[in-house]
């Protein structure tokens, strides 16, 4: 039986979430526009703010004003990919 709450990374591998979808979520994090829930494909959502807050590394990197843009993007992307999606 398939996991009812797959990670965003699993949805990405299954091509439910596209590169553009993922990049838009990362851009939202870096732009400070994290909404409570972001829509993913096939009726799934992810709480991007909670995903970043739950990842200690991403939180530390995003708070560090000396972090490079690439490091910030990678940290946000990793936190999002590890987050569990929820059915809408």
N, C-alpha and C positions, 0 to 999 in steps of 0.2 A: 504494500500500500504506500502511495506517495505521501511524503511529509505534508501535512496540512498547512504548515508555516515554514516554507523553505526560506533560506537566506536569499538576499538579493543576489549574491554571487551565484547561487544555484539557478536562479531565474535568468541571470545573465548567460550562464553556460547553456541553458535551454533555449536561449534566444528570445525569451519573453521580454527581457529588458535589453534595450539596444545601447550601443556606445553613446548615441546622442542622449538617450534618457539618463544614463549614468553621468555624462558630462554636465547635463543641465542640473542634476542634483548637486554635483560638486561645485558648480558655479554658484548655486544658491547658497551653499554653506560659506564659500569664500566671500560672497557678497552680503552675508548677514541676513539672507532672506529665507531662513529655514522655517517652513510652515510646519504646523503640527503633523499633518499627514500629507504625503506626496503620492500621487497616483502612479502606479506601475501598470504594466500590461495585464490583461485577463482578470481584472477586478481585484488586483492586489494593491495594497498601500504599504508605505513604510513611514515611520516617524523619524525623520532625518535628524531633528534636534536631539531626540533621545538616543539615537544611534551614535552620534558624535559624543554626547555626554557619557555614554556607557563605555567608550573606548578611551582609556587613560592616556594612551600615546597621542591620539588625535586631539584630545583636549589640551594636553601640554603643548603640542606643536602649534595649535591654533592660537593659544594664549601668548606664545613667545613671539614678540614683535620682530626678533632677529631671524626668524625662520624664513627660508627662501620660498618663493611662490611654488616651486616644484615640490618642495617638501610638504608644504601646506596642502597642495592638491593630492599628493599621494596619501597623506594621513586621512584626509576627508574621504577619499575614494575607498580606502581600506575599511574605514569605519562603516561606510554605507554598504559595501559588499558583504560584511560580516553580520549586518543587521537582519533580523527575521521579518519577513513580510507578513502582513495580516490580510485576510480576505475583507474586502470592503463591505 
